[in-house]
Amino acid sequence: MPNDDPVPSLTEGRFDGREAFDAILRAALSAAAREGWKEIVFSDPDFADWPLGERASIDALQAWSASGRRFVLLAQRFDVLERGHARFVPWRRIWDHIVECRATGKAAGSEVPSAIWTPTWFVHRIDPERSRGVSGTDAPARRALRESIDECWRIARPAFPASTLGL
């Protein structure tokens, strides 16, 4: 029996506005689970306005999670994510073995791009304040975005631990 549920498609081209960005993120998480992406990179100064705490986002991440997967989070700081996305924090703890988190802090040259990167598709919020940007499969644009993320990654330090050990 065919599945008649609409499958959100990954967008190509420009987008404008918070609702458009949220829809793109939700579609990306659904595609990751459906297509079994091996790696996902989320990059943002603080993830304050990402819908990562939504039940649908966590359900999609849960469906995507598996051995051999890699989820990378890069930020300037994670305090907003820890406080503002209550469902995401426990998911991150459970899947610590596939999640890598780094923060640049206020290091010089640490302008963290607001982006989603995968080996075949990307989203880049060029104007995060207004949630305006581009998405697509264009290889040169995807490569340039990954280079920008990698530059920040190099100066970043491990952050957002799954647990805090203490005495």
C-alpha positions in Angstrom: 0.0 0.0 0.0 1.6 3.4 -1.0 2.3 6.0 1.7 0.2 9.0 1.0 1.8 11.2 3.6 3.5 14.2 2.0 7.3 14.0 2.2 8.9 17.3 2.8 11.4 18.0 0.1 14.8 19.7 0.5 14.7 23.2 -0.9 17.0 24.7 -3.5 17.5 28.5 -3.8 16.7 31.5 -1.6 14.5 31.5 1.5 13.3 34.4 3.6 11.9 34.4 7.1 11.8 32.4 10.2 9.0 30.1 9.1 10.8 29.3 5.9 14.0 28.4 7.8 12.1 26.3 10.4 10.4 24.4 7.6 13.7 23.8 5.9 15.2 22.5 9.2 12.3 20.2 9.8 12.5 18.9 6.2 16.3 18.3 6.6 15.8 16.3 9.7 13.1 14.2 8.1 15.3 13.6 5.0 18.2 12.6 7.2 16.1 10.0 8.9 14.5 8.8 5.7 17.7 8.7 3.6 20.1 7.6 6.3 22.6 10.5 6.0 25.9 9.6 7.6 26.9 13.1 8.7 25.0 16.3 9.6 26.7 19.5 10.7 24.7 22.3 12.5 26.5 25.6 12.9 25.1 28.7 14.5 26.3 31.4 17.0 23.9 30.0 19.7 21.0 28.1 18.1 18.5 30.4 20.0 16.0 30.5 17.2 16.3 26.9 15.8 13.4 24.6 16.4 15.6 22.0 18.0 13.4 21.6 21.1 10.3 20.6 19.2 9.0 17.1 19.6 9.1 16.6 15.8 12.7 17.6 15.6 13.7 15.2 18.4 11.6 12.4 16.8 13.4 12.9 13.5 16.8 12.9 15.2 15.9 9.8 17.1 14.8 8.1 13.8 18.1 9.2 12.2 20.4 8.1 15.1 22.3 5.0 14.5 25.8 3.5 14.7 28.2 5.0 12.2 26.4 8.4 12.1 28.0 11.7 13.1 26.3 14.8 14.3 28.4 17.9 14.6 27.4 21.1 16.5 29.5 24.2 16.2 28.6 27.4 18.1 30.1 30.4 19.8 28.3 29.3 22.9 25.9 26.6 24.0 24.2 28.1 27.1 21.2 29.3 25.1 20.7 25.8 23.6 21.0 24.2 27.0 18.4 26.5 28.5 16.1 26.9 25.6 15.7 23.4 24.0 14.6 21.2 26.9 13.9 18.1 24.7 17.2 18.4 22.8 19.5 18.2 25.9 18.4 14.7 27.0 18.6 13.4 23.4 22.1 14.8 23.2 23.1 12.9 26.4 21.7 9.6 25.1 23.5 9.9 21.7 26.7 11.4 23.1 28.7 8.7 21.1 27.7 10.2 17.8 27.6 13.9 18.8 30.6 16.3 18.7 30.2 19.8 20.1 32.7 22.7 20.0 32.4 26.3 20.9 34.6 29.2 19.6 33.7 31.6 22.4 34.8 35.1 21.7 38.0 34.0 19.8 39.2 36.4 17.1 37.9 35.4 13.7 35.2 33.2 15.2 32.2 34.4 13.1 30.3 31.1 13.3 28.1 30.7 10.2 24.4 29.9 10.7 24.2 26.7 8.6 23.3 23.1 8.0 25.8 21.1 6.0 25.7 17.6 4.7 27.8 15.9 2.1 25.1 16.4 -0.6 23.1 19.5 0.5 23.4 22.7 2.6 21.5 25.6 4.1 23.3 28.9 4.8 21.5 31.7 6.7 23.4 34.6 5.3 21.3 37.0 7.4 20.4 35.1 10.6 18.6 38.1 12.1 16.0 38.0 9.4 16.4 34.3 8.6 17.4 34.9 5.0 19.7 32.6 3.1 20.2 30.0 0.5 20.0 26.2 0.3 20.9 23.7 -2.3 23.2 21.1 -3.7 25.7 23.3 -5.5 29.1 21.7 -4.9 31.2 24.9 -4.9 28.9 26.7 -2.5 28.7 23.6 -0.3 32.5 23.3 -0.3 33.0 27.0 0.6 30.5 26.7 3.5 32.3 23.7 4.8 35.6 25.5 4.7 34.1 28.3 6.7 32.8 25.9 9.3 36.1 24.0 9.4 38.0 27.3 10.1 35.8 28.0 13.1 36.1 24.3 14.2 39.9 24.6 14.2 39.8 27.4 16.8 36.9 26.0 18.8 37.2 23.9 22.0 35.1 21.0 23.2 31.8 22.2 24.7 28.3 21.2 25.7 29.3 18.0 27.4 26.8 15.2 27.8 27.4 15.1 31.5 29.4 17.1 34.1 31.6 15.2 36.4 32.3 16.6 39.8 33.3 15.6 43.3 
